[in-house]
Structure formats: C-alpha cells, structure tokens
Amino acid sequence: MLEIKEVRAADVGEYTCFLSTSGGNDSRSARLEVIELPYAPGAVSAYKIEGTKTVNVSWTAGFDGNSPIIKYIVQKREVQNNGS
C-alpha cells in the first residue's frame, strides 16, 4: 500500500510498487493527478459596442486546477455614469 499524506501539486506523477518474494516478482503502477481549485481569470476587459445593447467581454484564463474548465459564469451589473 502506498499512502501520500498532505498531497501537493509537486506529487503529480507515475508511482510504481515493486513486489519481490521467493514466489516471484510483480509490479503495479498508478498515475497520481492532483486537482486544485482553479484561479480566477485575469486581464478581464469589457467594452460596449456603440449603438447596440452588446458588450464584448474578454479575459485570460487562469490556472485550471489540473482539471478542464467547462464553463465560466459572467454576471452583469449596471453602473451609473456620473459624467466623470
């Protein structure tokens, strides 16, 4: 049995256990993946297309936590323009 306590991203990899007895030898391998919370996107920008009700939003993806990101949630908030 292999037990890794307090696993970290640096522990990702292939692990192999070897067994050697008078009855023979054997080995088994397993790959360890560490799933972490993803980081928030960065470099977020938004601009309104003049004369429409359309806003283009773009961002740079953050660290994915070693798991595919399947969706982003975009929330809208209207801000009053006070002329400044």
trRosetta pair geometry for C-beta under 8 A, 3 or more apart (Angstrom, degrees):
i j d omega theta_ij theta_ji phi_ij phi_ji
2 15 6.0 173 137 151 169 142
2 17 5.9 -142 -39 -69 117 119
2 30 8.0 -171 52 44 136 125
4 7 5.0 71 119 -86 112 94
4 11 5.8 129 176 -167 150 149
4 32 7.2 26 25 -126 153 159
7 11 5.0 -106 -156 54 81 153
7 32 7.4 -135 -148 175 135 132
7 34 5.8 -166 140 -107 113 114
8 11 5.3 112 58 -8 63 101
8 34 6.9 -3 136 -127 20 166
9 12 6.1 -16 -176 -17 51 111
9 34 5.1 -148 -102 80 50 144
9 36 6.5 -30 -73 -34 108 137
9 66 7.4 179 -126 -37 98 135
11 32 6.1 -51 132 113 92 142
11 34 6.3 98 65 -52 93 131
12 32 5.9 -149 -130 99 41 85
12 33 6.1 34 -131 -122 101 39
12 34 5.3 -103 -69 6 95 100
12 66 7.4 -155 -94 -121 143 151
13 31 7.2 -116 137 -146 24 69
13 32 6.2 6 51 49 49 96
14 29 5.9 0 -176 -173 100 116
14 30 7.5 163 -152 85 58 31
14 31 5.3 -34 -97 -98 66 75
14 32 7.9 -178 -87 14 18 75
15 29 6.7 160 85 -153 44 64
15 30 5.6 -17 62 63 93 79
15 31 7.6 158 17 -100 73 24
15 32 6.1 44 -9 -18 116 111
16 27 5.6 14 180 179 105 116
16 28 7.1 171 -150 87 63 36
16 29 4.4 -26 -96 -96 84 86
17 27 6.5 171 86 -151 48 66
17 28 5.5 -4 54 57 96 84
17 29 7.8 -177 18 -82 63 40
18 25 7.2 -12 -175 -169 90 99
18 26 7.7 165 -156 89 50 42
18 27 4.7 -21 -104 -99 64 101
19 25 6.5 162 89 -155 63 50
19 26 4.8 -4 56 59 110 84
19 27 6.8 -175 17 -78 73 47
20 25 4.9 -2 -107 -109 70 93
21 24 6.5 8 64 50 86 45
21 25 7.5 171 28 -81 59 47
33 66 5.9 177 179 156 96 130
34 66 5.9 89 81 38 60 163
35 65 6.0 41 -172 150 64 97
35 66 5.4 -132 -105 80 48 104
35 67 5.1 37 -133 -41 104 123
36 63 7.7 -13 85 129 120 121
36 65 4.4 -140 76 -144 65 79
36 66 6.2 79 18 17 83 102
37 65 5.5 -114 123 -105 10 132
38 62 6.2 122 165 90 88 105
38 63 6.1 -171 -151 96 63 66
38 64 5.3 -24 -116 -153 113 30
38 65 3.9 -89 -66 -18 65 113
38 67 7.5 -105 -57 58 105 91
38 69 6.1 75 -105 -84 166 111
39 42 7.8 -3 131 -36 116 98
39 62 3.2 -122 90 156 97 134
39 63 4.3 70 6 38 114 88
39 65 7.7 169 -10 -50 60 83
40 62 5.5 85 77 -19 27 155
41 44 6.0 93 108 -69 108 98
41 59 3.9 42 157 152 136 139
41 60 6.3 151 -170 71 84 45
41 61 5.9 -53 -113 -114 89 33
41 62 5.4 -135 -91 -18 31 94
41 72 7.1 17 -32 -126 135 136
42 59 6.8 137 66 -173 30 91
42 60 4.9 -31 71 66 83 104
42 62 5.9 106 -16 -77 90 90
43 58 7.9 -34 120 116 92 87
43 59 6.1 143 81 -150 69 55
43 60 4.4 47 43 4 117 111
44 57 7.3 -10 -167 -170 88 92
44 58 7.5 169 -147 90 45 46
44 59 4.5 -8 -98 -98 69 105
45 57 7.4 171 89 -149 46 50
45 58 5.6 -8 58 59 89 87
45 59 7.4 168 18 -77 61 58
46 55 5.5 15 -176 171 105 114
46 56 6.9 171 -148 86 56 49
46 57 4.6 -11 -101 -101 93 77
46 58 7.8 170 -80 20 49 59
47 55 6.9 172 87 -154 26 73
47 56 5.8 -9 59 55 77 93
48 52 7.7 -174 175 71 81 79
48 54 7.2 132 -157 86 60 51
48 55 5.2 -39 -96 -99 62 81
49 52 4.6 -1 92 46 104 121
49 54 4.5 -4 34 79 121 103
49 55 7.2 -157 0 -89 78 28
49 56 6.6 80 -46 -18 100 98
57 74 6.2 126 85 -137 165 143
59 72 7.9 162 50 -145 138 164
61 64 7.0 7 160 -66 119 91
61 69 6.9 -170 -149 34 122 152
64 67 6.3 -151 145 60 94 47
64 68 6.7 -13 177 -118 137 22
64 69 5.2 -119 -133 -28 99 99
69 72 7.2 32 159 -60 122 79
